[in-house]
Amino acid sequence: MEDLILAEQAEMETWKQQAETERQRAEAERQRAETERQRAETERQQAQAERQRTEKLAQRLLKMGVPPDEIDKIISED
């Protein structure tokens, strides 16, 4: 009877360890996803800032009398 109890306890311990391992894996995956989300948000913000700089440049060039088709060429050179 004692062997059966010890075997059950060992099996329960194994399940607990597997559950903890899975919990840690899930947490690591959640953290990787959060890091990726933050990276994507940073890239989105950088792209938005670049678009705003490009729009300001285009407005300045228009005020200086540069024709719109020339502005398109200048901006497209990047």
VMD Tcl script that draws the C-alpha trace (Angstrom):
set ca {
  {0.00 0.00 0.00}
  {2.83 2.36 0.86}
  {4.40 1.73 -2.55}
  {1.14 2.73 -4.23}
  {1.02 5.97 -2.24}
  {4.65 6.73 -3.09}
  {3.99 6.00 -6.76}
  {0.95 8.32 -6.73}
  {2.97 11.05 -5.01}
  {5.76 10.69 -7.57}
  {3.25 10.91 -10.41}
  {1.63 13.99 -8.88}
  {5.06 15.61 -8.48}
  {5.82 14.88 -12.12}
  {2.53 16.51 -13.16}
  {3.27 19.53 -10.99}
  {6.70 19.88 -12.58}
  {5.23 19.57 -16.07}
  {2.60 22.17 -15.24}
  {5.25 24.54 -13.90}
  {7.40 24.01 -17.00}
  {4.40 24.77 -19.22}
  {3.55 27.86 -17.16}
  {7.12 29.13 -17.55}
  {7.07 28.42 -21.30}
  {3.78 30.29 -21.66}
  {5.15 33.24 -19.67}
  {8.28 33.35 -21.83}
  {6.10 33.31 -24.96}
  {3.93 36.10 -23.55}
  {7.04 38.18 -22.89}
  {8.36 37.53 -26.42}
  {5.01 38.61 -27.85}
  {5.03 41.78 -25.75}
  {8.57 42.58 -26.87}
  {7.53 42.11 -30.50}
  {4.45 44.30 -29.99}
  {6.62 47.06 -28.52}
  {9.11 46.75 -31.40}
  {6.30 47.02 -33.93}
  {4.87 50.06 -32.13}
  {8.29 51.73 -32.14}
  {8.64 51.08 -35.87}
  {5.15 52.47 -36.48}
  {6.00 55.63 -34.55}
  {9.28 56.04 -36.43}
  {7.50 55.64 -39.76}
  {4.90 58.22 -38.71}
  {7.63 60.66 -37.71}
  {9.38 60.11 -41.05}
  {6.13 60.78 -42.93}
  {5.65 63.99 -40.97}
  {9.20 65.13 -41.75}
  {8.63 64.35 -45.43}
  {5.38 66.31 -45.46}
  {7.07 69.31 -43.81}
  {9.87 69.16 -46.34}
  {7.38 69.03 -49.20}
  {5.52 72.06 -47.80}
  {8.76 74.02 -47.47}
  {9.78 73.16 -51.01}
  {6.35 74.23 -52.31}
  {6.71 77.56 -50.51}
  {10.12 77.97 -52.13}
  {8.47 77.54 -55.53}
  {9.70 74.06 -56.33}
  {7.24 72.37 -58.70}
  {5.31 69.42 -57.22}
  {6.76 66.93 -59.73}
  {10.28 67.97 -58.67}
  {9.30 67.55 -55.03}
  {8.11 64.02 -55.82}
  {11.48 63.27 -57.42}
  {13.39 64.68 -54.43}
  {11.32 62.74 -51.91}
  {11.43 59.53 -53.96}
  {15.24 59.50 -53.98}
  {15.32 57.91 -50.51}
}
mol new
graphics top color blue
foreach p $ca { graphics top sphere $p radius 0.5 }
foreach p [lrange $ca 0 end-1] q [lrange $ca 1 end] { graphics top cylinder $p $q radius 0.2 }
display resetview
